[in-house]
Amino acid sequence: MLLTNPNIGRLIAHHRKKRQLTQLQLAAIARIPSRYLSDIETGRKVPQINTIARLAAGLGGRLKSWLKNVKVLTIVVGAFLFLLDRFPVVSR
């Protein structure tokens, strides 16, 4: 499942900078390649929901708050967010 809104990359970059993390640091925390994070932040790539969950956890946020203003391709995300309220993302 992909998010359609290119603003998600700007949102991730904003929160990363707010936490004073480099792209390399956040990528390591989220277990994704730093080039992929760069592509997400600049809008060249659209992250999957599981990648957003890892980034949100790495930045100390809950996925629901990250997605509240983002348009999605399918209603399945609504069910996912419903479950997420009961089982919040935990950083490892």
Backbone as a chain_set.jsonl record, in Angstrom:
{"seq": "MLLTNPNIGRLIAHHRKKRQLTQLQLAAIARIPSRYLSDIETGRKVPQINTIARLAAGLGGRLKSWLKNVKVLTIVVGAFLFLLDRFPVVSR", "coords": {"N": [[0.844, -1.17, 0.0], [0.618, 2.153, -0.887], [1.314, 5.549, -0.072], [-0.182, 8.499, -1.303], [0.39, 11.188, -1.162], [2.766, 13.654, -1.757], [3.718, 15.252, 0.247], [4.413, 13.801, 2.454], [7.116, 13.198, 2.531], [8.27, 15.697, 3.079], [7.198, 16.084, 5.589], [8.415, 14.015, 7.057], [11.115, 14.836, 6.824], [10.958, 17.286, 8.186], [10.33, 16.458, 10.853], [12.546, 14.874, 11.354], [14.663, 16.737, 11.286], [13.842, 18.361, 13.361], [14.301, 16.706, 15.505], [16.967, 16.705, 15.4], [18.431, 14.852, 13.844], [20.477, 13.215, 11.429], [20.047, 12.246, 7.971], [21.317, 9.818, 7.574], [21.481, 8.801, 10.209], [18.714, 8.515, 10.925], [17.906, 6.746, 8.928], [19.391, 4.479, 9.632], [18.239, 3.886, 12.13], [15.623, 3.318, 11.326], [16.095, 1.195, 9.73], [16.463, 1.321, 6.907], [17.814, 2.015, 3.617], [19.942, 4.877, 3.386], [19.873, 6.384, 1.061], [17.353, 5.792, 0.08], [15.76, 7.011, 2.033], [16.476, 9.658, 1.532], [15.395, 9.912, -1.045], [12.676, 9.619, -0.424], [12.22, 11.879, 1.202], [12.611, 13.929, -0.632], [10.603, 13.526, -2.398], [10.936, 11.839, -4.547], [10.522, 9.143, -4.222], [7.845, 7.095, -3.042], [6.898, 6.109, 0.073], [6.137, 2.865, 1.488], [3.551, 1.745, 3.73], [4.61, 0.272, 5.886], [7.213, 1.193, 5.964], [6.815, 3.854, 6.637], [5.812, 3.436, 9.198], [8.09, 2.451, 10.519], [9.774, 4.683, 10.291], [8.269, 6.589, 11.7], [8.285, 5.422, 14.248], [11.023, 5.555, 14.735], [11.307, 8.271, 14.968], [9.927, 8.792, 17.189], [7.203, 9.182, 17.056], [3.643, 8.514, 16.692], [2.093, 6.476, 14.304], [-0.535, 7.085, 13.504], [-0.872, 9.85, 13.953], [0.843, 10.815, 12.05], [-0.402, 10.154, 9.688], [-2.811, 11.481, 9.57], [-3.378, 13.718, 7.929], [-2.868, 12.833, 5.397], [-3.603, 11.673, 2.189], [-4.779, 8.49, 1.164], [-4.569, 5.436, -0.776], [-6.423, 3.39, -0.332], [-9.207, 2.209, 1.636], [-8.478, 0.429, 3.519], [-6.469, 1.33, 5.15], [-7.802, 2.749, 7.103], [-8.853, 0.718, 8.736], [-6.425, -0.316, 9.561], [-5.401, 1.842, 11.078], [-7.284, 1.877, 13.094], [-6.669, -0.513, 14.42], [-4.093, 0.166, 15.144], [-4.419, 2.052, 17.166], [-4.967, 0.421, 19.275], [-2.732, -1.144, 19.397], [0.012, 0.285, 19.615], [2.814, 1.527, 17.654], [5.997, 0.347, 18.431], [9.202, 1.325, 19.237], [12.274, -0.29, 18.564]], "CA": [[0.0, 0.0, 0.0], [1.427, 3.355, -1.014], [0.699, 6.845, 0.214], [-0.173, 9.285, -2.535], [0.693, 12.588, -0.922], [4.209, 13.9, -1.721], [4.089, 15.999, 1.443], [4.893, 12.906, 3.503], [8.573, 13.354, 2.588], [8.566, 16.953, 3.797], [6.831, 15.848, 6.984], [9.485, 13.207, 7.638], [12.305, 15.691, 6.931], [10.703, 18.257, 9.257], [10.452, 15.812, 12.165], [13.937, 14.431, 11.503], [15.466, 17.909, 11.626], [13.4, 18.795, 14.683], [14.974, 15.816, 16.46], [18.4, 16.889, 15.158], [18.995, 13.622, 13.291], [20.851, 13.241, 10.017], [19.375, 11.199, 7.194], [22.03, 8.569, 7.845], [21.074, 8.318, 11.531], [17.328, 8.054, 10.883], [17.861, 5.554, 8.078], [19.893, 3.357, 10.43], [17.22, 3.587, 13.144], [14.459, 2.747, 10.643], [16.562, 0.049, 8.964], [16.273, 1.513, 5.465], [18.982, 2.676, 3.034], [19.901, 6.339, 3.505], [19.487, 6.92, -0.253], [15.904, 5.649, 0.006], [15.215, 8.085, 2.87], [16.665, 10.901, 0.774], [14.404, 9.913, -2.123], [11.365, 9.846, 0.192], [12.142, 13.273, 1.663], [12.566, 14.835, -1.775], [9.441, 13.209, -3.195], [11.246, 10.957, -5.676], [9.972, 7.828, -3.894], [6.683, 7.097, -2.157], [7.13, 4.996, 0.994], [5.056, 1.971, 1.862], [3.056, 1.995, 5.076], [5.513, -0.302, 6.881], [8.372, 2.096, 6.05], [6.356, 5.01, 7.424], [5.712, 2.996, 10.594], [9.449, 2.398, 11.088], [10.261, 6.062, 10.415], [7.53, 7.217, 12.804], [8.821, 4.87, 15.495], [12.368, 6.106, 14.895], [11.196, 9.683, 15.333], [9.176, 8.899, 18.44], [5.811, 9.532, 16.81], [2.702, 7.444, 16.4], [1.746, 6.485, 12.898], [-1.834, 7.72, 13.271], [-0.71, 11.298, 13.859], [1.547, 11.085, 10.79], [-1.264, 9.907, 8.545], [-4.115, 12.14, 9.668], [-3.606, 14.656, 6.827], [-2.325, 12.251, 4.176], [-4.565, 10.888, 1.416], [-4.301, 7.135, 0.897], [-5.202, 4.791, -1.917], [-7.464, 2.431, 0.011], [-9.842, 2.341, 2.945], [-7.856, -0.539, 4.429], [-5.676, 2.077, 6.112], [-8.689, 3.073, 8.224], [-8.847, -0.445, 9.628], [-5.075, -0.386, 10.125], [-5.298, 2.861, 12.118], [-8.13, 1.415, 14.192], [-5.858, -1.483, 15.159], [-2.913, 0.847, 15.67], [-4.801, 2.666, 18.438], [-4.926, -0.613, 20.305], [-1.387, -1.724, 19.396], [0.88, 1.351, 19.095], [4.135, 1.185, 17.135], [6.997, 0.384, 19.488], [10.568, 1.421, 18.741], [13.144, -1.355, 19.089]], "C": [[0.896, 1.242, 0.0], [0.634, 4.582, -0.619], [0.837, 7.704, -1.026], [0.316, 10.709, -2.35], [2.205, 12.818, -0.855], [4.659, 14.675, -0.49], [4.611, 15.102, 2.557], [6.411, 13.018, 3.643], [8.985, 14.61, 3.33], [8.254, 16.805, 5.276], [7.921, 15.052, 7.7], [10.731, 14.057, 7.838], [12.146, 16.696, 8.064], [10.922, 17.627, 10.634], [11.872, 15.308, 12.414], [14.819, 15.596, 11.942], [15.116, 18.429, 13.02], [14.077, 17.972, 15.785], [16.495, 15.84, 16.308], [19.089, 15.582, 14.751], [19.413, 13.858, 11.85], [20.044, 12.168, 9.294], [20.012, 9.841, 7.465], [21.609, 7.962, 9.182], [19.656, 7.764, 11.518], [17.202, 6.796, 10.037], [18.34, 4.316, 8.844], [18.871, 2.928, 11.472], [16.039, 2.854, 12.504], [14.812, 1.51, 9.812], [16.183, 0.133, 7.478], [17.538, 2.156, 4.909], [18.846, 4.206, 3.111], [19.502, 6.982, 2.174], [17.962, 6.866, -0.418], [15.225, 6.736, 0.841], [15.342, 9.431, 2.153], [15.621, 11.011, -0.34], [12.991, 10.153, -1.592], [11.212, 11.324, 0.549], [12.036, 14.265, 0.503], [11.402, 14.535, -2.724], [9.708, 12.328, -4.403], [10.707, 9.546, -5.47], [8.793, 8.008, -2.954], [6.821, 5.888, -1.233], [5.891, 4.13, 1.203], [4.71, 2.217, 3.327], [4.002, 1.431, 6.145], [6.773, 0.549, 7.044], [8.002, 3.327, 6.866], [6.277, 4.635, 8.906], [7.094, 2.958, 11.241], [10.03, 3.799, 11.263], [9.573, 6.773, 11.58], [8.052, 6.726, 14.144], [10.209, 5.433, 15.78], [12.374, 7.564, 15.308], [10.349, 9.886, 16.588], [7.719, 9.268, 18.266], [4.942, 8.315, 16.621], [2.247, 7.59, 14.967], [0.434, 7.204, 12.628], [-1.682, 9.23, 13.12], [0.006, 11.693, 12.563], [0.609, 11.01, 9.605], [-2.536, 10.731, 8.529], [-4.398, 13.106, 8.521], [-3.105, 14.137, 5.482], [-3.399, 11.423, 3.478], [-3.954, 9.519, 1.125], [-5.11, 6.494, -0.216], [-6.378, 3.898, -1.54], [-7.988, 2.623, 1.422], [-9.254, 1.379, 3.972], [-7.029, 0.178, 5.487], [-6.526, 2.475, 7.317], [-8.736, 1.937, 9.236], [-7.489, -0.588, 10.303], [-4.917, 0.615, 11.269], [-6.144, 2.494, 13.335], [-7.349, 0.42, 15.056], [-4.649, -0.831, 15.816], [-3.205, 1.542, 16.997], [-4.7, 1.667, 19.576], [-3.544, -1.225, 20.463], [-0.406, -0.708, 18.82], [2.232, 0.808, 18.616], [5.14, 1.348, 18.259], [8.371, 0.417, 18.827], [11.415, 0.326, 19.371], [14.528, -0.841, 19.314]], "O": [[1.822, 1.348, 0.804], [-0.58, 4.638, -0.813], [1.851, 7.647, -1.721], [0.63, 11.373, -3.338], [2.871, 12.245, 0.008], [5.855, 14.749, -0.211], [5.198, 15.601, 3.518], [6.935, 12.941, 4.754], [9.933, 14.595, 4.115], [8.97, 17.342, 6.122], [8.302, 15.384, 8.822], [11.345, 14.011, 8.904], [13.088, 16.935, 8.82], [11.615, 18.194, 11.479], [12.346, 15.314, 13.55], [15.627, 15.457, 12.86], [15.988, 18.881, 13.762], [14.383, 18.489, 16.86], [17.215, 15.106, 16.984], [20.169, 15.25, 15.239], [18.769, 14.622, 11.131], [19.439, 11.298, 9.921], [19.315, 8.832, 7.572], [21.403, 6.752, 9.28], [19.41, 6.673, 12.034], [16.464, 5.879, 10.396], [17.76, 3.238, 8.717], [18.658, 1.732, 11.675], [15.519, 1.891, 13.066], [13.928, 0.857, 9.257], [15.669, -0.814, 6.883], [18.274, 2.79, 5.665], [17.758, 4.749, 2.921], [18.853, 8.028, 2.171], [17.359, 7.778, -0.983], [14.228, 7.317, 0.411], [14.415, 10.241, 2.172], [15.036, 12.074, -0.549], [12.193, 10.824, -2.247], [10.195, 11.943, 0.234], [11.431, 15.327, 0.65], [11.236, 15.214, -3.737], [8.804, 12.09, -5.204], [10.46, 8.831, -6.441], [8.749, 8.954, -2.167], [6.856, 4.754, -1.71], [4.757, 4.599, 1.107], [5.485, 2.822, 4.067], [4.176, 2.045, 7.197], [7.338, 0.619, 8.135], [8.789, 3.789, 7.692], [6.638, 5.435, 9.769], [7.254, 3.386, 12.384], [10.698, 4.077, 12.259], [10.222, 7.477, 12.354], [8.24, 7.515, 15.07], [10.535, 5.751, 16.923], [13.328, 8.04, 15.924], [10.087, 11.019, 16.994], [7.058, 9.634, 19.237], [5.443, 7.21, 16.413], [2.042, 8.701, 14.478], [0.308, 7.875, 11.603], [-2.306, 9.826, 12.241], [-0.208, 12.788, 12.044], [0.796, 11.722, 8.618], [-3.279, 10.68, 7.549], [-5.562, 13.298, 8.168], [-2.937, 14.909, 4.539], [-4.032, 10.57, 4.101], [-2.754, 9.408, 0.872], [-6.201, 6.954, -0.553], [-7.257, 3.672, -2.372], [-7.288, 3.14, 2.292], [-9.514, 1.511, 5.168], [-6.901, -0.315, 6.608], [-6.018, 2.532, 8.437], [-8.667, 2.165, 10.443], [-7.41, -0.939, 11.48], [-4.361, 0.277, 12.314], [-5.76, 2.771, 14.471], [-7.372, 0.508, 16.283], [-4.233, -1.223, 16.906], [-2.332, 1.614, 17.862], [-4.383, 2.032, 20.708], [-3.212, -1.76, 21.521], [-0.023, -0.82, 17.655], [2.722, -0.214, 19.097], [5.142, 2.361, 18.959], [8.656, -0.395, 17.946], [11.294, 0.045, 20.563], [15.401, -1.59, 19.753]]}, "num_chains": 1, "name": "protein.A"}
